[in-house]
Amino acid sequence: MNRSEICSWVEPVYEKRSAMLGSGWRALADAIILQAADDYRRLTRRLIKHPDELEKASEKRRIERFLCSTWFGVLCELDGHRLLRDLKSDLGGMEGVQ
């Protein structure tokens, strides 16, 4: 993919984000992110006690992918990779957290 193709794809993403500012969409975007973080913490704690729950492990990986996705970047200006590292660090004192 060349630079012009990347730019033509990225520009609409940022237009969507700017259109969300100052609207009810901003509150919805914030709620989505907060729920993802809460779910990630809950699933991590659950998987420490029940590591054989494959469905929960799959859901945790889905949240990790979301936090590192372009869609996450549309919803907010946070660095999703850093947020994921911070979540893991916060849970790091718990045995079995990866």
Backbone atoms as SQL, in Angstrom:
CREATE TABLE atoms (id INTEGER PRIMARY KEY, chain TEXT, resi INTEGER, resn TEXT, atom TEXT, x REAL, y REAL, z REAL);
INSERT INTO atoms VALUES
  (1, 'A', 1, 'MET', 'N', 0.854, -1.174, 0.000),
  (2, 'A', 1, 'MET', 'CA', 0.000, 0.000, 0.000),
  (3, 'A', 1, 'MET', 'C', 0.898, 1.234, 0.000),
  (4, 'A', 2, 'ASN', 'N', 0.668, 2.153, -0.927),
  (5, 'A', 2, 'ASN', 'CA', 1.501, 3.350, -0.971),
  (6, 'A', 2, 'ASN', 'C', 0.934, 4.451, -0.073),
  (7, 'A', 3, 'ARG', 'N', 1.715, 5.520, 0.069),
  (8, 'A', 3, 'ARG', 'CA', 1.364, 6.599, 0.995),
  (9, 'A', 3, 'ARG', 'C', 0.017, 7.240, 0.666),
  (10, 'A', 4, 'SER', 'N', -0.265, 7.470, -0.608),
  (11, 'A', 4, 'SER', 'CA', -1.537, 8.117, -0.977),
  (12, 'A', 4, 'SER', 'C', -2.729, 7.224, -0.639),
  (13, 'A', 5, 'GLU', 'N', -2.563, 5.905, -0.797),
  (14, 'A', 5, 'GLU', 'CA', -3.646, 4.984, -0.427),
  (15, 'A', 5, 'GLU', 'C', -3.880, 5.001, 1.074),
  (16, 'A', 6, 'ILE', 'N', -2.797, 5.052, 1.844),
  (17, 'A', 6, 'ILE', 'CA', -2.919, 5.096, 3.306),
  (18, 'A', 6, 'ILE', 'C', -3.601, 6.394, 3.725),
  (19, 'A', 7, 'CYS', 'N', -3.151, 7.519, 3.180),
  (20, 'A', 7, 'CYS', 'CA', -3.728, 8.813, 3.545),
  (21, 'A', 7, 'CYS', 'C', -5.213, 8.888, 3.185),
  (22, 'A', 8, 'SER', 'N', -5.582, 8.342, 2.037),
  (23, 'A', 8, 'SER', 'CA', -6.985, 8.397, 1.636),
  (24, 'A', 8, 'SER', 'C', -7.853, 7.548, 2.553),
  (25, 'A', 9, 'TRP', 'N', -7.263, 6.557, 3.167),
  (26, 'A', 9, 'TRP', 'CA', -8.014, 5.700, 4.090),
  (27, 'A', 9, 'TRP', 'C', -8.062, 6.302, 5.483),
  (28, 'A', 10, 'VAL', 'N', -6.970, 6.934, 5.924),
  (29, 'A', 10, 'VAL', 'CA', -6.877, 7.469, 7.284),
  (30, 'A', 10, 'VAL', 'C', -7.676, 8.755, 7.448),
  (31, 'A', 11, 'GLU', 'N', -7.700, 9.614, 6.444),
  (32, 'A', 11, 'GLU', 'CA', -8.391, 10.895, 6.565),
  (33, 'A', 11, 'GLU', 'C', -9.861, 10.742, 6.967),
  (34, 'A', 12, 'PRO', 'N', -10.639, 9.842, 6.349),
  (35, 'A', 12, 'PRO', 'CA', -12.032, 9.698, 6.793),
  (36, 'A', 12, 'PRO', 'C', -12.161, 9.261, 8.250),
  (37, 'A', 13, 'VAL', 'N', -11.182, 8.511, 8.747),
  (38, 'A', 13, 'VAL', 'CA', -11.205, 8.081, 10.146),
  (39, 'A', 13, 'VAL', 'C', -11.163, 9.299, 11.056),
  (40, 'A', 14, 'TYR', 'N', -10.273, 10.230, 10.773),
  (41, 'A', 14, 'TYR', 'CA', -10.151, 11.401, 11.623),
  (42, 'A', 14, 'TYR', 'C', -11.316, 12.362, 11.433),
  (43, 'A', 15, 'GLU', 'N', -11.915, 12.370, 10.260),
  (44, 'A', 15, 'GLU', 'CA', -13.118, 13.174, 10.047),
  (45, 'A', 15, 'GLU', 'C', -14.249, 12.645, 10.917),
  (46, 'A', 16, 'LYS', 'N', -14.351, 11.335, 11.035),
  (47, 'A', 16, 'LYS', 'CA', -15.390, 10.748, 11.877),
  (48, 'A', 16, 'LYS', 'C', -15.176, 11.142, 13.336),
  (49, 'A', 17, 'ARG', 'N', -13.911, 11.099, 13.786),
  (50, 'A', 17, 'ARG', 'CA', -13.629, 11.458, 15.173),
  (51, 'A', 17, 'ARG', 'C', -13.993, 12.911, 15.433),
  (52, 'A', 18, 'SER', 'N', -13.621, 13.809, 14.540),
  (53, 'A', 18, 'SER', 'CA', -13.910, 15.223, 14.760),
  (54, 'A', 18, 'SER', 'C', -15.419, 15.482, 14.739),
  (55, 'A', 19, 'ALA', 'N', -16.158, 14.719, 13.961),
  (56, 'A', 19, 'ALA', 'CA', -17.616, 14.879, 13.927),
  (57, 'A', 19, 'ALA', 'C', -18.252, 14.427, 15.236),
  (58, 'A', 20, 'MET', 'N', -17.576, 13.541, 15.975),
  (59, 'A', 20, 'MET', 'CA', -18.124, 13.031, 17.226),
  (60, 'A', 20, 'MET', 'C', -17.955, 14.014, 18.378),
  (61, 'A', 21, 'LEU', 'N', -16.957, 14.889, 18.287),
  (62, 'A', 21, 'LEU', 'CA', -16.677, 15.805, 19.389),
  (63, 'A', 21, 'LEU', 'C', -17.874, 16.705, 19.657),
  (64, 'A', 22, 'GLY', 'N', -18.175, 16.913, 20.924),
  (65, 'A', 22, 'GLY', 'CA', -19.244, 17.811, 21.296),
  (66, 'A', 22, 'GLY', 'C', -20.638, 17.259, 21.080),
  (67, 'A', 23, 'SER', 'N', -20.757, 15.965, 20.934),
  (68, 'A', 23, 'SER', 'CA', -22.075, 15.383, 20.701),
  (69, 'A', 23, 'SER', 'C', -22.302, 14.218, 21.663),
  (70, 'A', 24, 'GLY', 'N', -23.483, 13.669, 21.603),
  (71, 'A', 24, 'GLY', 'CA', -23.775, 12.490, 22.420),
  (72, 'A', 24, 'GLY', 'C', -22.908, 11.312, 22.033),
  (73, 'A', 25, 'TRP', 'N', -22.362, 11.350, 20.814),
  (74, 'A', 25, 'TRP', 'CA', -21.483, 10.283, 20.365),
  (75, 'A', 25, 'TRP', 'C', -20.223, 10.218, 21.213),
  (76, 'A', 26, 'ARG', 'N', -19.774, 11.356, 21.715),
  (77, 'A', 26, 'ARG', 'CA', -18.567, 11.397, 22.550),
  (78, 'A', 26, 'ARG', 'C', -18.803, 10.586, 23.832),
  (79, 'A', 27, 'ALA', 'N', -19.962, 10.787, 24.442),
  (80, 'A', 27, 'ALA', 'CA', -20.287, 10.052, 25.664),
  (81, 'A', 27, 'ALA', 'C', -20.391, 8.553, 25.379),
  (82, 'A', 28, 'LEU', 'N', -20.961, 8.205, 24.234),
  (83, 'A', 28, 'LEU', 'CA', -21.070, 6.799, 23.857),
  (84, 'A', 28, 'LEU', 'C', -19.681, 6.190, 23.639),
  (85, 'A', 29, 'ALA', 'N', -18.820, 6.908, 22.936),
  (86, 'A', 29, 'ALA', 'CA', -17.458, 6.420, 22.690),
  (87, 'A', 29, 'ALA', 'C', -16.719, 6.212, 24.009),
  (88, 'A', 30, 'ASP', 'N', -16.848, 7.169, 24.932),
  (89, 'A', 30, 'ASP', 'CA', -16.202, 7.040, 26.239),
  (90, 'A', 30, 'ASP', 'C', -16.738, 5.822, 26.995),
  (91, 'A', 31, 'ALA', 'N', -18.042, 5.613, 26.923),
  (92, 'A', 31, 'ALA', 'CA', -18.655, 4.470, 27.612),
  (93, 'A', 31, 'ALA', 'C', -18.162, 3.145, 27.024),
  (94, 'A', 32, 'ILE', 'N', -17.979, 3.076, 25.718),
  (95, 'A', 32, 'ILE', 'CA', -17.483, 1.864, 25.075),
  (96, 'A', 32, 'ILE', 'C', -16.080, 1.540, 25.587),
  (97, 'A', 33, 'ILE', 'N', -15.236, 2.554, 25.667),
  (98, 'A', 33, 'ILE', 'CA', -13.854, 2.354, 26.102),
  (99, 'A', 33, 'ILE', 'C', -13.797, 1.965, 27.574),
  (100, 'A', 34, 'LEU', 'N', -14.561, 2.644, 28.400),
  (101, 'A', 34, 'LEU', 'CA', -14.589, 2.307, 29.830),
  (102, 'A', 34, 'LEU', 'C', -15.098, 0.883, 30.050),
  (103, 'A', 35, 'GLN', 'N', -16.117, 0.485, 29.290),
  (104, 'A', 35, 'GLN', 'CA', -16.649, -0.874, 29.420),
  (105, 'A', 35, 'GLN', 'C', -15.614, -1.900, 28.996),
  (106, 'A', 36, 'ALA', 'N', -14.888, -1.611, 27.925),
  (107, 'A', 36, 'ALA', 'CA', -13.845, -2.532, 27.461),
  (108, 'A', 36, 'ALA', 'C', -12.776, -2.714, 28.539),
  (109, 'A', 37, 'ALA', 'N', -12.367, -1.616, 29.185),
  (110, 'A', 37, 'ALA', 'CA', -11.353, -1.703, 30.244),
  (111, 'A', 37, 'ALA', 'C', -11.891, -2.495, 31.439),
  (112, 'A', 38, 'ASP', 'N', -13.127, -2.220, 31.836),
  (113, 'A', 38, 'ASP', 'CA', -13.734, -2.964, 32.947),
  (114, 'A', 38, 'ASP', 'C', -13.855, -4.450, 32.614),
  (115, 'A', 39, 'ASP', 'N', -14.300, -4.755, 31.402),
  (116, 'A', 39, 'ASP', 'CA', -14.429, -6.150, 30.983),
  (117, 'A', 39, 'ASP', 'C', -13.074, -6.846, 30.959),
  (118, 'A', 40, 'TYR', 'N', -12.051, -6.139, 30.500),
  (119, 'A', 40, 'TYR', 'CA', -10.710, -6.723, 30.446),
  (120, 'A', 40, 'TYR', 'C', -10.229, -7.094, 31.855),
  (121, 'A', 41, 'ARG', 'N', -10.426, -6.179, 32.801),
  (122, 'A', 41, 'ARG', 'CA', -10.035, -6.467, 34.192),
  (123, 'A', 41, 'ARG', 'C', -10.810, -7.673, 34.737),
  (124, 'A', 42, 'ARG', 'N', -12.113, -7.672, 34.515),
  (125, 'A', 42, 'ARG', 'CA', -12.963, -8.754, 35.018),
  (126, 'A', 42, 'ARG', 'C', -12.557, -10.095, 34.413),
  (127, 'A', 43, 'LEU', 'N', -12.340, -10.115, 33.109),
  (128, 'A', 43, 'LEU', 'CA', -11.966, -11.364, 32.441),
  (129, 'A', 43, 'LEU', 'C', -10.599, -11.862, 32.902),
  (130, 'A', 44, 'THR', 'N', -9.669, -10.943, 33.098),
  (131, 'A', 44, 'THR', 'CA', -8.335, -11.341, 33.562),
  (132, 'A', 44, 'THR', 'C', -8.431, -12.000, 34.931),
  (133, 'A', 45, 'ARG', 'N', -9.184, -11.388, 35.824),
  (134, 'A', 45, 'ARG', 'CA', -9.352, -11.979, 37.169),
  (135, 'A', 45, 'ARG', 'C', -10.034, -13.341, 37.080),
  (136, 'A', 46, 'ARG', 'N', -11.030, -13.436, 36.228),
  (137, 'A', 46, 'ARG', 'CA', -11.758, -14.703, 36.070),
  (138, 'A', 46, 'ARG', 'C', -10.843, -15.799, 35.524),
  (139, 'A', 47, 'LEU', 'N', -10.008, -15.449, 34.562),
  (140, 'A', 47, 'LEU', 'CA', -9.132, -16.442, 33.941),
  (141, 'A', 47, 'LEU', 'C', -8.019, -16.909, 34.872),
  (142, 'A', 48, 'ILE', 'N', -7.677, -16.085, 35.836),
  (143, 'A', 48, 'ILE', 'CA', -6.682, -16.530, 36.829),
  (144, 'A', 48, 'ILE', 'C', -7.271, -17.677, 37.652),
  (145, 'A', 49, 'LYS', 'N', -8.541, -17.552, 38.005),
  (146, 'A', 49, 'LYS', 'CA', -9.203, -18.594, 38.804),
  (147, 'A', 49, 'LYS', 'C', -9.652, -19.778, 37.960),
  (148, 'A', 50, 'HIS', 'N', -10.003, -19.509, 36.691),
  (149, 'A', 50, 'HIS', 'CA', -10.534, -20.551, 35.805),
  (150, 'A', 50, 'HIS', 'C', -9.845, -20.472, 34.438),
  (151, 'A', 51, 'PRO', 'N', -8.573, -20.864, 34.360),
  (152, 'A', 51, 'PRO', 'CA', -7.819, -20.716, 33.109),
  (153, 'A', 51, 'PRO', 'C', -8.322, -21.587, 31.961),
  (154, 'A', 52, 'ASP', 'N', -9.178, -22.544, 32.248),
  (155, 'A', 52, 'ASP', 'CA', -9.678, -23.447, 31.211),
  (156, 'A', 52, 'ASP', 'C', -10.912, -22.906, 30.471),
  (157, 'A', 53, 'GLU', 'N', -11.383, -21.735, 30.830),
  (158, 'A', 53, 'GLU', 'CA', -12.568, -21.153, 30.185),
  (159, 'A', 53, 'GLU', 'C', -12.161, -20.493, 28.863),
  (160, 'A', 54, 'LEU', 'N', -12.223, -21.276, 27.803),
  (161, 'A', 54, 'LEU', 'CA', -11.759, -20.829, 26.497),
  (162, 'A', 54, 'LEU', 'C', -12.568, -19.656, 25.952),
  (163, 'A', 55, 'GLU', 'N', -13.854, -19.638, 26.226),
  (164, 'A', 55, 'GLU', 'CA', -14.701, -18.548, 25.750),
  (165, 'A', 55, 'GLU', 'C', -14.280, -17.221, 26.381),
  (166, 'A', 56, 'LYS', 'N', -13.947, -17.248, 27.657),
  (167, 'A', 56, 'LYS', 'CA', -13.498, -16.033, 28.352),
  (168, 'A', 56, 'LYS', 'C', -12.138, -15.596, 27.822),
  (169, 'A', 57, 'ALA', 'N', -11.253, -16.543, 27.548),
  (170, 'A', 57, 'ALA', 'CA', -9.941, -16.218, 26.987),
  (171, 'A', 57, 'ALA', 'C', -10.103, -15.587, 25.606),
  (172, 'A', 58, 'SER', 'N', -11.032, -16.102, 24.828),
  (173, 'A', 58, 'SER', 'CA', -11.299, -15.550, 23.500),
  (174, 'A', 58, 'SER', 'C', -11.836, -14.128, 23.601),
  (175, 'A', 59, 'GLU', 'N', -12.716, -13.891, 24.549),
  (176, 'A', 59, 'GLU', 'CA', -13.275, -12.554, 24.749),
  (177, 'A', 59, 'GLU', 'C', -12.178, -11.575, 25.172),
  (178, 'A', 60, 'LYS', 'N', -11.262, -12.029, 26.023),
  (179, 'A', 60, 'LYS', 'CA', -10.146, -11.180, 26.448),
  (180, 'A', 60, 'LYS', 'C', -9.264, -10.809, 25.256),
  (181, 'A', 61, 'ARG', 'N', -8.978, -11.764, 24.378),
  (182, 'A', 61, 'ARG', 'CA', -8.178, -11.484, 23.179),
  (183, 'A', 61, 'ARG', 'C', -8.910, -10.516, 22.242),
  (184, 'A', 62, 'ARG', 'N', -10.235, -10.635, 22.171),
  (185, 'A', 62, 'ARG', 'CA', -11.028, -9.729, 21.343),
  (186, 'A', 62, 'ARG', 'C', -10.894, -8.292, 21.849),
  (187, 'A', 63, 'ILE', 'N', -10.907, -8.120, 23.159),
  (188, 'A', 63, 'ILE', 'CA', -10.744, -6.779, 23.737),
  (189, 'A', 63, 'ILE', 'C', -9.337, -6.255, 23.464),
  (190, 'A', 64, 'GLU', 'N', -8.337, -7.125, 23.569),
  (191, 'A', 64, 'GLU', 'CA', -6.970, -6.709, 23.261),
  (192, 'A', 64, 'GLU', 'C', -6.858, -6.231, 21.812),
  (193, 'A', 65, 'ARG', 'N', -7.491, -6.950, 20.895),
  (194, 'A', 65, 'ARG', 'CA', -7.475, -6.535, 19.484),
  (195, 'A', 65, 'ARG', 'C', -8.184, -5.195, 19.308),
  (196, 'A', 66, 'PHE', 'N', -9.302, -5.012, 19.995),
  (197, 'A', 66, 'PHE', 'CA', -10.037, -3.750, 19.921),
  (198, 'A', 66, 'PHE', 'C', -9.171, -2.590, 20.400),
  (199, 'A', 67, 'LEU', 'N', -8.492, -2.764, 21.527),
  (200, 'A', 67, 'LEU', 'CA', -7.679, -1.682, 22.086),
  (201, 'A', 67, 'LEU', 'C', -6.545, -1.277, 21.150),
  (202, 'A', 68, 'CYS', 'N', -6.105, -2.190, 20.316),
  (203, 'A', 68, 'CYS', 'CA', -4.996, -1.917, 19.390),
  (204, 'A', 68, 'CYS', 'C', -5.488, -1.635, 17.967),
  (205, 'A', 69, 'SER', 'N', -6.772, -1.427, 17.810),
  (206, 'A', 69, 'SER', 'CA', -7.352, -1.283, 16.471),
  (207, 'A', 69, 'SER', 'C', -7.477, 0.180, 16.031),
  (208, 'A', 70, 'THR', 'N', -7.697, 0.355, 14.749),
  (209, 'A', 70, 'THR', 'CA', -7.960, 1.683, 14.187),
  (210, 'A', 70, 'THR', 'C', -9.274, 2.228, 14.735),
  (211, 'A', 71, 'TRP', 'N', -10.239, 1.359, 14.916),
  (212, 'A', 71, 'TRP', 'CA', -11.538, 1.782, 15.451),
  (213, 'A', 71, 'TRP', 'C', -11.380, 2.415, 16.821),
  (214, 'A', 72, 'PHE', 'N', -10.515, 1.858, 17.665),
  (215, 'A', 72, 'PHE', 'CA', -10.242, 2.455, 18.979),
  (216, 'A', 72, 'PHE', 'C', -9.715, 3.876, 18.778),
  (217, 'A', 73, 'GLY', 'N', -8.826, 4.053, 17.783),
  (218, 'A', 73, 'GLY', 'CA', -8.288, 5.377, 17.493),
  (219, 'A', 73, 'GLY', 'C', -9.338, 6.358, 17.013),
  (220, 'A', 74, 'VAL', 'N', -10.391, 5.860, 16.400),
  (221, 'A', 74, 'VAL', 'CA', -11.491, 6.724, 15.983),
  (222, 'A', 74, 'VAL', 'C', -12.278, 7.189, 17.210),
  (223, 'A', 75, 'LEU', 'N', -12.440, 6.298, 18.165),
  (224, 'A', 75, 'LEU', 'CA', -13.258, 6.604, 19.334),
  (225, 'A', 75, 'LEU', 'C', -12.598, 7.578, 20.297),
  (226, 'A', 76, 'CYS', 'N', -11.269, 7.581, 20.348),
  (227, 'A', 76, 'CYS', 'CA', -10.589, 8.458, 21.299),
  (228, 'A', 76, 'CYS', 'C', -9.173, 8.753, 20.829),
  (229, 'A', 77, 'GLU', 'N', -8.510, 9.608, 21.561),
  (230, 'A', 77, 'GLU', 'CA', -7.149, 9.975, 21.218),
  (231, 'A', 77, 'GLU', 'C', -6.125, 9.239, 22.073),
  (232, 'A', 78, 'LEU', 'N', -6.569, 8.285, 22.850),
  (233, 'A', 78, 'LEU', 'CA', -5.647, 7.507, 23.670),
  (234, 'A', 78, 'LEU', 'C', -4.827, 6.569, 22.801),
  (235, 'A', 79, 'ASP', 'N', -3.691, 6.181, 23.317),
  (236, 'A', 79, 'ASP', 'CA', -2.866, 5.154, 22.680),
  (237, 'A', 79, 'ASP', 'C', -3.357, 3.813, 23.221),
  (238, 'A', 80, 'GLY', 'N', -4.015, 3.052, 22.378),
  (239, 'A', 80, 'GLY', 'CA', -4.586, 1.778, 22.815),
  (240, 'A', 80, 'GLY', 'C', -3.546, 0.784, 23.285),
  (241, 'A', 81, 'HIS', 'N', -2.378, 0.782, 22.639),
  (242, 'A', 81, 'HIS', 'CA', -1.306, -0.127, 23.063),
  (243, 'A', 81, 'HIS', 'C', -0.840, 0.237, 24.477),
  (244, 'A', 82, 'ARG', 'N', -0.745, 1.529, 24.739),
  (245, 'A', 82, 'ARG', 'CA', -0.327, 1.966, 26.080),
  (246, 'A', 82, 'ARG', 'C', -1.403, 1.633, 27.112),
  (247, 'A', 83, 'LEU', 'N', -2.658, 1.843, 26.755),
  (248, 'A', 83, 'LEU', 'CA', -3.744, 1.500, 27.670),
  (249, 'A', 83, 'LEU', 'C', -3.695, 0.015, 28.013),
  (250, 'A', 84, 'LEU', 'N', -3.468, -0.824, 27.020),
  (251, 'A', 84, 'LEU', 'CA', -3.378, -2.263, 27.264),
  (252, 'A', 84, 'LEU', 'C', -2.199, -2.578, 28.183),
  (253, 'A', 85, 'ARG', 'N', -1.052, -1.945, 27.937),
  (254, 'A', 85, 'ARG', 'CA', 0.107, -2.149, 28.832),
  (255, 'A', 85, 'ARG', 'C', -0.225, -1.712, 30.255),
  (256, 'A', 86, 'ASP', 'N', -0.915, -0.567, 30.390),
  (257, 'A', 86, 'ASP', 'CA', -1.280, -0.075, 31.722),
  (258, 'A', 86, 'ASP', 'C', -2.245, -1.018, 32.423),
  (259, 'A', 87, 'LEU', 'N', -3.206, -1.542, 31.695),
  (260, 'A', 87, 'LEU', 'CA', -4.146, -2.501, 32.280),
  (261, 'A', 87, 'LEU', 'C', -3.398, -3.742, 32.758),
  (262, 'A', 88, 'LYS', 'N', -2.496, -4.246, 31.923),
  (263, 'A', 88, 'LYS', 'CA', -1.717, -5.424, 32.307),
  (264, 'A', 88, 'LYS', 'C', -0.837, -5.119, 33.510),
  (265, 'A', 89, 'SER', 'N', -0.269, -3.925, 33.540),
  (266, 'A', 89, 'SER', 'CA', 0.575, -3.526, 34.661),
  (267, 'A', 89, 'SER', 'C', -0.237, -3.436, 35.956),
  (268, 'A', 90, 'ASP', 'N', -1.423, -2.837, 35.865),
  (269, 'A', 90, 'ASP', 'CA', -2.296, -2.732, 37.040),
  (270, 'A', 90, 'ASP', 'C', -2.668, -4.103, 37.578),
  (271, 'A', 91, 'LEU', 'N', -2.858, -5.043, 36.675),
  (272, 'A', 91, 'LEU', 'CA', -3.235, -6.410, 37.073),
  (273, 'A', 91, 'LEU', 'C', -2.019, -7.288, 37.313),
  (274, 'A', 92, 'GLY', 'N', -0.827, -6.745, 37.090),
  (275, 'A', 92, 'GLY', 'CA', 0.407, -7.505, 37.162),
  (276, 'A', 92, 'GLY', 'C', 0.707, -8.135, 38.504),
  (277, 'A', 93, 'GLY', 'N', 0.163, -7.579, 39.572),
  (278, 'A', 93, 'GLY', 'CA', 0.380, -8.142, 40.891),
  (279, 'A', 93, 'GLY', 'C', -0.392, -9.433, 41.107),
  (280, 'A', 94, 'MET', 'N', -1.286, -9.723, 40.187),
  (281, 'A', 94, 'MET', 'CA', -2.098, -10.937, 40.303),
  (282, 'A', 94, 'MET', 'C', -1.358, -12.099, 39.647),
  (283, 'A', 95, 'GLU', 'N', -1.323, -13.199, 40.295),
  (284, 'A', 95, 'GLU', 'CA', -0.635, -14.377, 39.776),
  (285, 'A', 95, 'GLU', 'C', -1.281, -14.838, 38.468),
  (286, 'A', 96, 'GLY', 'N', -0.460, -15.103, 37.466),
  (287, 'A', 96, 'GLY', 'CA', -0.961, -15.658, 36.223),
  (288, 'A', 96, 'GLY', 'C', -1.315, -14.652, 35.156),
  (289, 'A', 97, 'VAL', 'N', -1.157, -13.347, 35.429),
  (290, 'A', 97, 'VAL', 'CA', -1.487, -12.333, 34.423),
  (291, 'A', 97, 'VAL', 'C', -0.388, -12.312, 33.374),
  (292, 'A', 98, 'GLN', 'N', -0.813, -12.304, 32.109),
  (293, 'A', 98, 'GLN', 'CA', 0.152, -12.264, 31.004),
  (294, 'A', 98, 'GLN', 'C', 0.047, -10.944, 30.286);
